[in-house]
Amino acid sequence: MVTSVVQASDTHLSQSTPTGQLYVMMSPQEVLTGANQRSIAPRTQPYNAKSEVPRTSRDDKRRAQHNEVERRRRDKINNWIVTLSKTIPDCNIDPTKSGQVSISNESKGGILSKACDYIQELRQNNLRLGDDLSTLDRLKMDNQLLRQENDATGLYGQLTGVPKALLPGIGGKKILDFWWETVNTRQLFSEVYLVTNADKYKHYERWATANDFPVENVVNDGSTTLEGRLGAVADLELAIRSRKLQDDIMVIAGDMLCADQNFDIAQVLRFFRSKPGELAIYYELEEGEKSSSRGIVEVCPETHRISRFLEKPQEGVTALRLASVVFYCLRKATLPYLSDFLTLQPQAQDRTFGRFWEWIINEEKLPVFGMKLPTGFQLIGQVGLSDYTKWLAHYSAQQQQCPAKPITCRSYARVGLMGNPSDGFNGKTIAMTISNFWAEVTLMESQALVLLPHPLNDPTEFGSLQDLYCISRKEGYLGGLRLLQATCKKFYQFCSKQGIALTKQNFTLKYDTNIPRQVGLAGSSAIVSATLKCLMKFYNITESDLPKPTRANFILNVETDELFITAGLQDRVVQVYEGLVYMDFSKQLMDEQGYGDYIPMDMSSLPPFWLAYLSDPSDSGRIHSNVRQRWLNGEAEVIDAMKSFAGLTDQARVALQGMDWSRLAQLMDENFALRRSVYTEDCLGPGNLKMVQLARQFGSAAKLPGSGGAVVGLCLDQVRLVRLVLSLLKQQCILYALWNHWKRDCVSYFGHFILIVAYKWLIDAQAINCNSVI
């Protein structure tokens, strides 16, 4: 068996053997076996492996022919690559001085790479054209179904051949009638033009004469077939060029069905003029709507600039649900871009507004801003009969359901457990809402916007001058009506600034509340919070439009900016989040994100707190005294106190999580002592101090839950708690009520409270049955 073959050419290895000998190494068995032995004759001439054979003329001729064939083959390949480079856009090769084209291997690779990309693009275009053909076939089928329904039901047969914009919309009004009424109000536009094709021109001419629309402003683009259409962008450019328009313009699709036909177009114009760029209207897709049938936008929530536009993306490409509609505003300086776009897109099917905005935003990087309309849109011109009837029925049902049911929302009173009042001084607090007290606001759709005064809190009639004096002295001059009005004003201002167009729907607002006034339980902010909830539901403003941290800032701004009420964020945060909330208002957080860190806490095992308040409380505005000014001046005592409040809050959070109620009671006392040292006894008021001192005598922790007028306490000894109540009764100033069970509301989870209402009434303590307190 042969194992290897070696040619010995080294001189040292070949000294004892004839030069050029070739040995075949075999296995021992084959060598020793004589039957198969064979002799190998030695070579008589030295072997030269590299001996050259003299070439003949025939060999040279064959080599020359081979080289010529190879040269022709290379030239042919190069010529085809050059031809390919001329076919591919932006892939031309400059010839040399001699006129010949010379390309390197790198150039060939680049040309082939661009060719592959171009072929892929053509394939995608073919797929899109196939979709367009499918849409055309579907429209033809719907047209046939329309004719069939004429025989079956007769509902739509009379509409055969009628332009989509002249089909009945919501409430039976033509779709175009709605848009004409929208843009024709309040003289917002200098001129209004309508662009159509020659095939439907006569329909719109008749419509114009019947609706007082200038017939001369109906622009005929001259096209009569789908194949010969100019494209939407070309139609717009035709109107601008033929009418010599030199101004900002608004573009609206006349065949666009709108779910809610009461939005304020003046608000759209104001937002457009406030931004340094174009404006595109968008809405949030409804459940069941596919993003692949819409132009999808990505909008920066701070600047409202559209950072990306995707024209009918394939399923799975993006999770965005904000859809652009044919509702745009363009500045005068941007109009020349229309001609540039048309030069780049010679095919009519590519001259859509979606492709235009995709080019303007993604490639040209022009500033385009987005404004959200809280309603749905459907381009009827792009759907068939079945989709048209489906969306018409859907939107009609929505409109019928909206005014039928009033909207009622509640917000609850707040009790500060720890850290207050450091929320206005970059501190930390823990607070919770209680179900004992609430503010309720009801909104009903109406013809005019009406704010109804509360019969008790907004009195306009009095029994006598003395009656007016007593009510004014006890409750002040300002009720809840101003809170409703300020909230509505701030809400409209916020939506306009945030690019949210509101519908022109009027409503009636009324409120009710059982939160005691001027006792520091956040009664004012509860009314504002409940009003904001109603407005958000009525105008379909979502959580993403107005997140909870922003909502708390909004409520605070209503009170501080509009009504000049001294307040902090704590009350508004806990009323927005509801329940038990830990809040960190550090300066770094407030500067970086505009709000603090708000962490809901578990309150399923809280101990039995009690709450007392005065019937004739001190004015809460005096409680803050000059502490804020001292803090702004950098006074060390106040700054250190606010840091101490934050430290107590962190310790209380640990005690609440560990259910260490004794430690929590101790921290509540420390919180009050720190507040007493900073604000002084004169600012806290004698009534508050008296309730706290009385609580301490019976081993109960006590502190102020707000700005003043009420006291919250924690007494772990139930027997001493009863004695505390009886002692307060002996002071002839207490009328009490008791909840000794956990209360779970449909909105949030609240704590266990004993409610003690302190009135300056003469009550015989001996006549009270102590068992009713337990």
SULBELSUL-V416511 format. One record per backbone hydrogen bond with DSSP energy under -1.0 kcal/mol. NH is the residue of the N-H (numbers start at 1). CO is the residue of the C=O. E is the energy in kcal/mol with one decimal. If there is no record, write none. Layout:
{{NH & CO & E} {NH & CO & E}}
This chain:
{{21 & 18 & -1.8} {31 & 27 & -1.7} {32 & 28 & -2.6} {33 & 29 & -1.5} {37 & 34 & -1.3} {51 & 48 & -1.2} {60 & 56 & -1.6} {61 & 57 & -1.9} {62 & 58 & -2.2} {63 & 59 & -2.5} {64 & 60 & -2.1} {65 & 61 & -2.3} {66 & 62 & -2.4} {67 & 63 & -2.4} {68 & 64 & -2.1} {69 & 65 & -2.4} {70 & 66 & -2.4} {71 & 67 & -2.4} {72 & 68 & -2.6} {73 & 69 & -2.3} {74 & 70 & -2.5} {75 & 71 & -2.7} {76 & 72 & -2.5} {77 & 73 & -2.3} {78 & 74 & -2.8} {79 & 75 & -2.8} {80 & 76 & -2.1} {81 & 77 & -2.3} {82 & 78 & -2.6} {83 & 79 & -2.6} {84 & 80 & -2.6} {85 & 81 & -2.3} {86 & 82 & -1.6} {87 & 83 & -1.1} {88 & 84 & -2.2} {96 & 100 & -3.4} {99 & 96 & -1.7} {108 & 104 & -2.3} {109 & 105 & -2.3} {110 & 106 & -2.1} {111 & 107 & -2.6} {112 & 108 & -2.6} {113 & 109 & -2.2} {114 & 110 & -2.5} {115 & 111 & -2.3} {116 & 112 & -2.1} {117 & 113 & -2.1} {118 & 114 & -2.6} {119 & 115 & -2.5} {120 & 116 & -2.3} {121 & 117 & -2.4} {122 & 118 & -2.4} {123 & 119 & -2.2} {124 & 120 & -2.2} {125 & 121 & -2.5} {126 & 122 & -2.5} {127 & 123 & -2.2} {128 & 124 & -2.4} {129 & 125 & -2.8} {130 & 126 & -2.2} {131 & 127 & -2.0} {132 & 128 & -2.4} {133 & 129 & -2.5} {134 & 130 & -2.2} {135 & 131 & -2.6} {136 & 132 & -2.5} {137 & 133 & -2.6} {138 & 134 & -2.4} {139 & 135 & -2.5} {140 & 136 & -2.3} {141 & 137 & -2.3} {142 & 138 & -2.7} {143 & 139 & -2.1} {144 & 140 & -2.0} {145 & 141 & -2.6} {146 & 142 & -2.4} {147 & 143 & -1.8} {148 & 144 & -2.1} {149 & 145 & -2.8} {150 & 146 & -1.1} {152 & 148 & -1.7} {153 & 149 & -2.7} {154 & 149 & -2.9} {159 & 156 & -1.7} {160 & 157 & -1.5} {162 & 159 & -2.3} {166 & 163 & -1.6} {167 & 164 & -1.7} {169 & 173 & -3.3} {172 & 169 & -1.8} {175 & 167 & -2.0} {176 & 165 & -2.4} {178 & 174 & -1.6} {179 & 175 & -1.4} {180 & 176 & -2.5} {181 & 177 & -2.4} {182 & 178 & -2.0} {183 & 179 & -2.3} {184 & 180 & -1.4} {188 & 185 & -1.1} {194 & 217 & -2.3} {196 & 219 & -2.7} {198 & 223 & -1.7} {199 & 223 & -1.2} {204 & 200 & -1.6} {205 & 201 & -2.2} {206 & 202 & -2.1} {207 & 203 & -2.1} {208 & 204 & -2.6} {209 & 205 & -2.0} {210 & 206 & -1.6} {211 & 207 & -1.2} {213 & 208 & -2.5} {217 & 214 & -1.7} {218 & 215 & -1.9} {219 & 194 & -3.3} {221 & 196 & -2.5} {229 & 226 & -1.1} {233 & 351 & -2.4} {235 & 231 & -2.2} {236 & 232 & -2.0} {237 & 233 & -2.5} {238 & 234 & -2.2} {239 & 235 & -2.0} {240 & 236 & -2.2} {241 & 237 & -2.6} {242 & 238 & -3.1} {243 & 239 & -1.9} {245 & 240 & -2.1} {249 & 330 & -2.5} {251 & 328 & -2.9} {253 & 326 & -2.1} {256 & 253 & -1.2} {257 & 378 & -3.4} {259 & 376 & -2.9} {264 & 502 & -2.5} {269 & 265 & -2.0} {270 & 266 & -2.1} {271 & 267 & -2.0} {272 & 268 & -2.3} {273 & 269 & -2.3} {275 & 272 & -1.2} {277 & 275 & -1.3} {278 & 367 & -2.1} {279 & 329 & -2.4} {280 & 369 & -2.6} {281 & 327 & -2.3} {282 & 371 & -2.3} {283 & 323 & -2.1} {285 & 321 & -2.8} {289 & 286 & -1.9} {293 & 290 & -1.4} {294 & 291 & -1.6} {296 & 310 & -3.2} {297 & 322 & -2.4} {298 & 308 & -2.2} {300 & 305 & -2.6} {304 & 300 & -2.3} {306 & 368 & -3.5} {307 & 298 & -2.4} {308 & 298 & -1.1} {310 & 296 & -3.1} {312 & 294 & -1.7} {317 & 314 & -2.0} {323 & 283 & -3.0} {324 & 295 & -3.9} {325 & 281 & -1.8} {327 & 325 & -2.5} {328 & 251 & -2.5} {329 & 279 & -2.4} {330 & 249 & -2.8} {334 & 331 & -1.1} {337 & 334 & -1.8} {338 & 335 & -1.9} {340 & 336 & -1.5} {341 & 337 & -2.5} {342 & 338 & -2.1} {343 & 339 & -1.8} {344 & 340 & -1.5} {345 & 341 & -1.4} {350 & 347 & -1.3} {351 & 348 & -1.4} {356 & 352 & -1.9} {357 & 353 & -2.8} {358 & 354 & -2.1} {359 & 355 & -2.0} {360 & 356 & -2.8} {361 & 357 & -2.8} {362 & 358 & -1.8} {363 & 359 & -1.3} {364 & 359 & -2.6} {366 & 360 & -2.1} {369 & 278 & -3.1} {370 & 304 & -3.0} {371 & 280 & -1.9} {372 & 499 & -3.8} {373 & 282 & -2.3} {374 & 501 & -1.1} {375 & 373 & -2.6} {378 & 257 & -2.1} {380 & 255 & -2.0} {380 & 378 & -1.1} {382 & 379 & -1.6} {383 & 380 & -1.4} {388 & 384 & -2.3} {389 & 385 & -2.6} {390 & 386 & -1.9} {391 & 387 & -2.6} {392 & 388 & -2.3} {393 & 389 & -2.1} {394 & 390 & -2.2} {395 & 391 & -2.7} {396 & 392 & -2.1} {397 & 393 & -2.2} {398 & 394 & -1.9} {399 & 395 & -2.2} {400 & 396 & -1.9} {401 & 397 & -1.7} {402 & 398 & -1.6} {407 & 443 & -2.9} {409 & 441 & -2.4} {411 & 439 & -2.2} {413 & 437 & -2.0} {414 & 521 & -1.8} {415 & 432 & -2.8} {416 & 705 & -1.8} {417 & 430 & -2.0} {418 & 430 & -2.1} {422 & 419 & -2.3} {425 & 422 & -1.8} {427 & 422 & -2.2} {429 & 583 & -2.2} {430 & 418 & -2.6} {431 & 581 & -1.9} {432 & 415 & -2.1} {433 & 579 & -1.4} {434 & 413 & -1.9} {439 & 411 & -3.0} {440 & 512 & -3.7} {441 & 409 & -2.6} {442 & 510 & -2.7} {443 & 407 & -3.2} {444 & 508 & -2.1} {446 & 506 & -1.6} {450 & 507 & -2.2} {452 & 509 & -3.0} {458 & 454 & -1.9} {468 & 464 & -2.2} {469 & 465 & -2.3} {470 & 466 & -2.6} {471 & 467 & -2.4} {472 & 468 & -2.4} {473 & 469 & -2.5} {474 & 470 & -1.9} {475 & 471 & -3.0} {476 & 472 & -1.6} {484 & 480 & -1.7} {485 & 481 & -2.2} {486 & 482 & -2.5} {487 & 483 & -2.1} {488 & 484 & -2.2} {489 & 485 & -2.2} {490 & 486 & -2.5} {491 & 487 & -2.3} {492 & 488 & -2.1} {493 & 489 & -2.1} {494 & 490 & -2.6} {495 & 491 & -2.5} {496 & 492 & -2.2} {497 & 493 & -2.0} {498 & 494 & -2.3} {500 & 495 & -3.1} {501 & 372 & -3.1} {504 & 262 & -9.9} {505 & 503 & -1.9} {508 & 444 & -3.1} {509 & 450 & -2.8} {510 & 442 & -1.9} {512 & 440 & -2.6} {514 & 438 & -2.1} {526 & 522 & -1.3} {527 & 523 & -1.4} {528 & 524 & -2.0} {529 & 525 & -2.7} {530 & 526 & -2.3} {531 & 527 & -2.2} {532 & 528 & -2.4} {533 & 529 & -1.9} {534 & 530 & -1.8} {535 & 531 & -2.3} {536 & 532 & -2.3} {537 & 533 & -2.0} {538 & 534 & -2.5} {539 & 535 & -2.3} {541 & 536 & -2.8} {546 & 542 & -1.8} {551 & 547 & -2.5} {552 & 548 & -2.1} {553 & 549 & -1.6} {554 & 550 & -2.4} {555 & 551 & -2.3} {556 & 552 & -2.1} {557 & 553 & -2.4} {558 & 554 & -1.9} {559 & 555 & -1.4} {560 & 556 & -2.9} {561 & 557 & -1.9} {562 & 557 & -1.1} {565 & 559 & -3.0} {573 & 569 & -2.5} {574 & 570 & -2.3} {575 & 571 & -1.7} {576 & 572 & -1.5} {577 & 573 & -2.7} {578 & 574 & -2.4} {581 & 431 & -2.8} {582 & 599 & -2.9} {583 & 429 & -3.0} {584 & 597 & -2.3} {585 & 427 & -2.9} {590 & 586 & -2.4} {591 & 587 & -2.5} {592 & 588 & -2.2} {593 & 589 & -2.7} {597 & 584 & -1.8} {599 & 582 & -3.0} {601 & 580 & -3.3} {609 & 607 & -1.2} {609 & 752 & -1.6} {610 & 713 & -2.7} {611 & 754 & -3.4} {612 & 711 & -2.9} {613 & 756 & -1.3} {614 & 709 & -2.5} {615 & 758 & -1.3} {622 & 619 & -1.4} {627 & 624 & -2.1} {630 & 626 & -2.1} {631 & 627 & -2.3} {632 & 628 & -2.8} {633 & 629 & -1.9} {634 & 631 & -1.3} {635 & 630 & -2.5} {639 & 635 & -2.2} {640 & 636 & -2.8} {641 & 637 & -1.7} {642 & 638 & -2.2} {643 & 639 & -1.7} {644 & 640 & -2.0} {645 & 641 & -2.4} {646 & 642 & -1.8} {647 & 643 & -2.0} {648 & 644 & -2.5} {649 & 645 & -1.9} {650 & 646 & -2.0} {651 & 647 & -1.9} {652 & 648 & -2.4} {653 & 649 & -2.2} {654 & 650 & -1.6} {655 & 651 & -2.2} {656 & 652 & -2.6} {657 & 653 & -2.2} {658 & 654 & -2.1} {660 & 655 & -2.6} {661 & 659 & -1.2} {664 & 660 & -1.9} {665 & 661 & -2.4} {666 & 662 & -2.0} {667 & 663 & -2.2} {668 & 664 & -1.9} {669 & 665 & -1.8} {670 & 666 & -2.0} {671 & 667 & -2.3} {672 & 668 & -1.9} {673 & 669 & -2.4} {674 & 670 & -2.4} {675 & 671 & -2.1} {676 & 672 & -2.6} {677 & 673 & -1.9} {678 & 674 & -1.5} {679 & 675 & -2.8} {680 & 676 & -1.5} {684 & 680 & -1.4} {685 & 681 & -2.0} {689 & 685 & -1.9} {690 & 686 & -2.3} {691 & 687 & -1.7} {692 & 688 & -2.0} {693 & 689 & -2.7} {694 & 690 & -2.1} {695 & 691 & -1.8} {696 & 692 & -2.1} {697 & 693 & -1.5} {699 & 696 & -1.8} {700 & 695 & -2.5} {701 & 714 & -2.3} {703 & 712 & -2.1} {711 & 612 & -3.5} {712 & 703 & -2.9} {713 & 610 & -3.1} {714 & 701 & -1.7} {721 & 717 & -1.7} {722 & 718 & -1.8} {723 & 719 & -1.8} {724 & 720 & -2.2} {725 & 721 & -2.0} {726 & 722 & -2.4} {727 & 723 & -2.6} {728 & 724 & -2.1} {729 & 725 & -1.9} {730 & 726 & -2.0} {732 & 729 & -2.1} {735 & 757 & -3.1} {737 & 755 & -2.3} {745 & 748 & -1.8} {750 & 743 & -1.4} {754 & 609 & -1.8} {756 & 611 & -3.4} {757 & 735 & -1.3} {758 & 613 & -2.6} {761 & 759 & -1.8} {767 & 764 & -1.2} {768 & 765 & -1.3} {772 & 769 & -1.5} {773 & 770 & -1.8}}
